[in-house]
Amino acid sequence: MKKPLIGILPLFDADKESYWMLPGYMKGIEDAGGIPVMLPLSTDQETLEVLASTFDGFLFTGGQDLNPAMYNENIKDGCGELCHDRDKMEEALFQLVMHLDKPVFGICRGLQLFNVLLGGTLYQDIPTEMLTKTKITHKQNPPYDKPVHSVYIEAGNILHQILDTEVLMVNSYHHQGIKKLSNQLVCVAQSEDGLVEAVVIPNKTFALAVQWHPEFSYQTDDRSFRLFVEFVESCK
């Protein structure tokens, strides 16, 4: 069986006006048996249609904050850097790949993106917006492969099947998170403070997103690597 071709949503550096990529996204897929390809940052509909039909699966990466206008809010003080082209590209591509039922895996911003595009909302800044002030470190200091808090995984779903545990220590590097969960998503993991840490889109071949960062920890943590393996297997 041929290796699946997996499109990775590009990262963008506004200061350097450059596209770039964390090696963990690429190597995680490559080590799991796939061929990773960083996609162009394009908002052209024809281009996106070709990408959606060509690739076997898509990894929606971390990065800038989503524009709060996408969930009908104004920008608050805690909101970080935005990237209009990423928002526009990912919204269009997500709709296309959902229609084609291509496997999708979301990490950090990817989880937040799935929620927003399916009608949910976000905390623009967890430290200032969560009504129950959290004592959990959601935005850790380096090294980013070290676990800093627990997540509790619901039984009887694909994440539980992959990881074979109900409690998992994870790394964490984000300041935004799911506030109102989309009614088209199922929460399959939460942190101790109740923040959504993983979601699935039901009735899809593979549609999973996590808030933590397996791209930093897949080499030192077997369960992080399992996420890449199962995603790549679903793309074959």
Beta strands, then each sheet from edge to edge (+ up, - down):
strand 1: 5-8
strand 2: 11-13
strand 3: 18-20
strand 4: 35-38
strand 5: 57-60
strand 6: 104-107
strand 7: 122-123
strand 8: 149-153
strand 9: 167-170
strand 10: 177-178
strand 11: 186-191
strand 12: 196-200
strand 13: 207-210
sheet 1: 4+ 1+ 5+ 6+ 13+ 12- 11+ 8- 9+
sheet 2: 2+ 3-
sheet 3: 7+ 10-
end
